Amino acid sequence: MMMLDFKSFPQLQTQRLTLRQVNLEDTPEVFRLRSDPETMKYIGRPLQQSLEDAGKFIKELLRMQENNEILFWAIGLMESPATMIGNICLWRFQKEHYRAEVGYMLNPLFGGKGYMKEAINAVVKYGFKGLKLHSLEAMINPFNVASARVLDGTGFKLEGHLKENYFYDGKFSDTLIYSLINKFDEKAPSK
């Protein structure tokens, strides 16, 4: 079984992006993303109602990180890394299976520029090379065409379609499951 230790947060960089640990200074941007009905349309969680909600959310993320349950990166442009334009995370670790889920969100003002593909590729590389994961999954709403396009463009393959498996806001919705196998190391992890 894999062991996780997130005490030393892994900052990642790409050609255009910096992926850094989220912090309370990101509260306004987290609130902007998580209070926007358009951005949250396919997330299936309540909209944040205040900056206080966003601060509590960040504190919970940091608590989960201390417990090795999540790695949650704020995405910033290389020229202004302190300004968060989106986020990406690894979570729902299945240690016995060397598997985790990737989740992400991007401010719509920065969509269509390839930033999320760049961020996903960096996190995939870290997950496979740094954490020695064997596979990653992403779960999305079938109507989220932009997210499906991003996953297709980063090598994820559609593996399943769960019918009406998620209940939120008085209705059931479907989930598409995408998966990616570690392409960096074909060997199974040692016990």
N, C-alpha and C positions, 0 to 999 in steps of 0.2 A: 504494500500500500504506500502511496506517495505521502511525503510529509511536507507541510506548508509552513513557511515562516515569513510573514510580511512586515517584520519590524523595520527592515531596511527597504523603503519603498523604491521600486524600480522606475526611475524617470526614463522615458524613451524619446528618441528623436527620429524624425524622418527628414526628407529633403526640405519640406515646408512647415512641419509641425513639431511642437513640443508636447509630449504627453506627461503631465506632472500630477502629483497628488492634489486632489481637491482639498480646499480649506475654507474656513469661514469667510474669507474675503471674497469667495466665489458666490456668496449668498444671493446677490442681485441677479447674477446670470443664471443660477440654478432656478431661482424663482421665475425669471423670464421664460425659461424653457418649460418648466413644469406647471406653469399657470396658463400657458397658451393652448387653447382648445385645438388648434390646427396641429401643433407639434405633438400633442398628447393623443391625437385622434385614434391611433392604433395601439396605444400603450395599455389601456384597460386599468387605469388607476385614477383616483380622484385628482382633480386639479388642485394645486397648492393655492391657498387663499391669501397668504401673507408672506412677508419676508421671514417672519417667525417660523412658519411651516418649513421654509427652505433651510433655515438654520438648523432646525430639528432634524431634517432629512440628512444634512451633511454630518451632523454629530452622530447619527445612527450609522452612516456609512463608515465613519472613522472608528466607531466601536466595533463594527463588523470586521473591519480590517485588522484591528488589534486581536480579534479572535480568529484570524486567518480564514475568514469566510468570504472575503471579497477583495478585489483590487479594482479601485475606481479611479480612473484618470480623468482629469480636466484636459480638454484638447485646446491648445492655443496655437496661434500662428507663430512661426519662428521669430518674426520681427516684433511681436508683442505677446510673449508667452503668458503674461499675467492675465490677459483677457481671455476668458473661456468662451469658445465658440461652440462647444459641444462636449460630450463625455462618452466614455467607453469603459466597459468593465469586463472582468472575468469573475464569475460567481457560480453558485450552485455546483460547487466542486463535488465530484463523485470520486473521492480519493482512491477507493478500491478499484475503480475502473480507469483511473488516469484521464478523467474527462472533466470538462467544465463548459459552462455556457458563456457566450459572449453577448453582451447587450450594448446598445449605443443609441445616441440621440444627437442631432445636430441642429443648431439654429438655422431655420430656413433661409435666412439672408446669406448663408455660406454654402447652400446646396448647389449641386451641379458643377462643382469645381474639382471633384475627385478627392476631397479632403477625407471623407469617411473611408473610402477604399484604402487610402494611405494609412490612416489610423488603424484600421482592421489588420492590414498586412503587418504593421509593427507589433500589434498585440498578439497576432497569431505566431509570429516568429518568437516573441518572448515566451508565449505559452508552451510552444513546442521545444525550443532550445533551452530556455531558462528554467521552466518548471518541469520539463520532461513529460508534458501531457501527451497522451496517445491520440486523443481526438477532442474536437470542439464541436459544440452545437449552437445553433441560433434558432430561436422560436419567434415567428412573426405572424401577424394577421395576414390572411390571404389578400386582402385589399391593399396592403402596403406594397405597391408595385415598386416604388423607389428603393425600399429596403431589399426586396427580392433581387433587383438589378445589382445592387451593391454586393450582395452575397454571391450571386453568380459571377460577378467580376473579380471576386477575390478567391475563387476556387471552391467555395462551398457547393455542395450538391443537395438538391431537394431529396429527402429520404422518406418523408411521411406527411400525411394530411390527416389531422385529427378533426373529426366532425363534432361541432358544438361541445367542445371540451372545456371551455372557459366561460364562466358566468360573471358578468359585471354589468352594473347599471340596469338590472332588470332583463337582460337578454343574454343568450348564449352566442358564442362566436367560435369559429374554427381556428386552428393553429397549423401553420406549416412548420415542419422541422427540417432545418438544413444541418448538414454535418460536414466536417473536414477532418481527414485523417492526417496524422503527422507525416509530412513529406521530407522532413529533415533527417529522421533516424528511423530506419525500418525495423530495428531490433526492439523486442519487447523489453520493458523495464525489468531489472533484476529485483528479486524479492528482498 
